[in-house]
Amino acid sequence: MNSFKHRHRQSDKAFTRERRLSFALLVVLIMRNSVKSLQNVVNEAMTWQEQPPVTASAYSQARYKLKHTAFIELNQDAVVQTQYGDGDYLRFWGFRVLAIDGSRITIPDNQAMREEFGTIAWANGLMPRPPCCTTY
């Protein structure tokens, strides 16, 4: 886990001390993609860990220290290699059948994001809401 943690942190100082909101717990919380409020998600997690709660701000700050590449590697190792690494999977007429699930995600609303992804009309005006797809 340490080498994984070292590869996927934003700086050499990130995740060096043992905190209540650990690297592993942070990754799990992000992967859960809960629709609950941030503070409720963090409170639940701290209850599982039998730890005093941390603030939603602490969660956000810890999340900022994590590189997105952690999830790319997890997907590659946990899904792609596990499912398709040995070539032993079902085919339809010789082809692998995949399904794609798409949605729009919320990203920070700033000029750089608007230029990169464009905007769509939203309840609070125009916002960048790029598509996000998952292949199964």
Buried (B, 14 or more C-beta within 10 A) or exposed (E): EEEBBEEBBEEEEBBEEEBBBBBEBBBEBBEEEEEEEBBEBBBBBBEEEEBEBBEBEBBEEBBEBBBEEBBEEBEEEEEEEEEEEEEEEEEEEEEEEEEEEEEBEEBEBEEEBBEEBEBEEEEEEEBBBEEEEEEE
